[in-house]
Amino acid sequence: MQAIGLNKLIVGAFVGAVVVVAGCSTLPSEPFPPLPPLETDLPVSRAWLRLHPNHFDDRRGALPLHVADKQVIWTDSFGVIVCYDVDNGKILWRIDTGMPISAGVGVDAERLFIGTFKGDVLALDRVTGATVWQAKVSSEVLAPPQASQDVVVVQSNDGKVFGFDAASGRELWRYDSSVPLLTLRGSAAPRIAEDKVVLGLANGKLVGLNLFDGKERWRVEVAVPKGRSELDRMVDVDATPLVVDDVVYAAAFQGRVLAVSLQTGRTLWSRDIASTRGLAVRDGTLYVTADDGALWALNRSNGQVIWRQVALTGREVTAPAISGDYVVVGDGAGFVHWIDAVDGHVLHRLRIDQAPVVYQPQVAAGKVLLVSGAGVVDALTLDDI
């Protein structure tokens, strides 16, 4: 593996366009606030790197990575799916579906599931990539389908949610929600916990459904529309909810972060932090990337602020991921940042690409896995993890 230290450049493919920098400056042309100097250096190593330059399009780039067991699944919007071994980056299989994939993948023990811009839902064999079944929903699918207990849950962009039989693709139920005139581009992925489906909706609501029949069990407002214009009234719950120890954590655009009971939907606490990026949990702490790029650490039991890190404000920061004792985020300039999970200090950074790190990092098998908008897939490790 290749160690990456501060102020070291590693020039890769794209004829020098892929650059890894563990330094403190940004390119002069970048529309982001400058990064402050760092006084620390973590022992970051590269386990493997893969590039997908032939499938880059700035309108329809790479989609979120999905990690399941030993598989790392990469997709792009042109229909290509590649399955890698998480340990060494070896390609296990590769297929071209020929369909315009619009969201990342979900999996169960035997299959993976994808959605398309045309409202198609595909189930593929996890070992070979062969198509098992294909179904249709009412509009484009912008969130990864989720599967559990032989049910696949798919949320379409028109506010409808579908439950399918995971083995056959037969529709089991559907749920309909209202969609405001103006919404953010995207949807939160459904979250399945026990026999319930937790949904974040474009109307600012968080709802809990029965997994097996789609009936609503509870709903709560994460954000209330305010203002006169449709823009002012946007309250999308675009960050995928988390469920930990029978508590649901959710966040909304122009809204708040809150904790609710999985069983009843009762609000346990809330805090005024607007976020569409996402959430992560480590022990008793909830980590939130706010829409302005600030990172918050909140006490899971009562929502009290533990720390707030503003060094990355304005840099289009991703949702946080937890890797050992660190919170890891990417940003819009292609940097990855390691932050002390206890006190919020930024400890290390490196650059994996000049294109943005566009989705929440994934952590598996001791590696931090990242994908850039230009199709760079990078697996990084810390020697002390």
PyMOL commands that set and color helices and strands:
alter all, ss='L'
color gray80, all
select helices_A, chain A and resi 53-55
alter helices_A, ss='H'
color red, helices_A
select strands_A, chain A and resi 2-4+9-11+19-21+44-51+66-68+71-75+80-85+91-96+106-107+111-115+120-125+131-136+146-148+151-155+160-165+171-176+191-193+196-200+205-210+216-221+242-244+247-251+257-261+267-271+278-282+285-289+295-299+305-309+321-323+326-330+335-340+346-351+362-364+367-371+376-382
alter strands_A, ss='S'
color yellow, strands_A
deselect
rebuild
show_as cartoon
